[in-house]
Each structure stands twice: as C-alpha cells, then as structure tokens.
C-alpha cells in the first residue's frame, strides 16, 4: 500500500497560491490579470498541461536510456483546448515531442512515446478517460532539419 500524498496550497492575495507537496519545492500559481490575478505564475489549468509534459517527458527520457538510445535533447510541447462553458475542462490535448540525438531513430522515439502515453504516464492515464489526447514526434537531425512522424 502506498502512502497518501498531501498537497498544501496557501492563499496569497489577491488570487495567488503557493503550493507544495511531500518535497519542499514551492509551486506558485496565479490567476491571469483579466481574472483578478497578477499573472505571476501559471494558472491551475496550465499546471495540468505542465504536469503532463513533465510526466511523459521523464518517461521518454527514462525509456530511451534503457534502450541505450543516444538522446541529445528533448522538448515536449503540450497544447490544450478547453470547453467554452464552465467548468471549462480540457477537451483536446496534443503533445509534440521534439527530439535530438546523433544516431537516434524515429522508431526508438515513437516506441518510447507510445510506452509513455499508453502505459507509464500517470497524468495521461488520468486525463485519457475525458480528454482526447493525440501526439506527434519530430526527430531533429544535427542540422535541425525535421523528419516528422504523426500519430493519433
């Protein structure tokens, strides 16, 4: 049985929160200025996309390391579309993996991404029942020429 996690978020006027969990690292969230905040940090909904990018990115790095694949760089871009009416949940999310590595193959990258998306990323697993998640991989060579592979 795993130990339950406790997250604490402390309000700071006007619309900011500072949160931390089991680690002492503080995450600062804020509302946008048009919603009464000061835009000093990501909004709570932005942190959902940040969590997805970090979760799947960590998986991909770990999986490629286990494959002994020559990863030189990874950028994960997450784009989300929200419903127009409240509670304005995400309805679509697209994840773009931009990967570099001399000798890295598109097949290695796609396998690592699929394993993350379908098996290991807990954030994606929580979102998947209610959000359409798609992804694409972009393998960049040494001259930064993109060789794209799209997946749904």
GIWOMO-V294787 format. One record per residue. PSI is psi in degrees with one decimal (999 if undefined). Layout:
# GIWOMO-V294787
psi
PSI
PSI
This chain:
# GIWOMO-V294787
psi
134.0
154.6
133.2
147.2
143.6
127.6
136.9
130.3
123.0
129.2
136.2
121.5
147.8
-39.8
26.6
150.0
141.1
124.6
151.0
156.2
-142.1
-25.4
157.7
-0.7
132.6
134.6
123.7
125.5
153.1
158.6
157.8
159.3
-32.8
-3.7
20.9
3.4
-168.4
5.3
41.6
-2.1
176.4
154.1
163.3
-39.2
-34.3
-35.2
-26.1
-45.6
-36.9
-43.2
-41.3
-45.4
-44.7
-43.0
-53.1
-35.3
-43.6
-39.5
-50.3
-44.3
-45.9
-41.8
-44.0
-35.6
-42.0
-31.1
-8.3
33.8
141.6
75.2
127.0
-23.3
150.5
128.8
128.8
119.3
128.6
124.5
127.7
143.7
136.1
155.4
152.9
-19.4
156.9
138.6
13.9
49.9
163.9
134.7
-28.5
139.7
133.8
130.1
127.5
122.3
115.4
114.1
140.5
149.9
120.7
117.5
-4.6
136.8
155.6
-36.2
-40.3
-44.6
-47.4
-38.3
-45.2
-42.4
-45.7
-42.5
-42.0
-52.4
-38.2
-19.7
-46.6
-33.8
109.0
-30.3
-45.7
-40.4
-37.6
-35.6
-33.8
-38.8
-22.1
-7.2
135.2
113.3
124.7
165.3
164.0
151.7
141.4
113.4
117.2
132.4
-175.7
-25.9
10.6
27.1
129.4
134.1
105.7
144.0
128.9
145.3
154.6
999
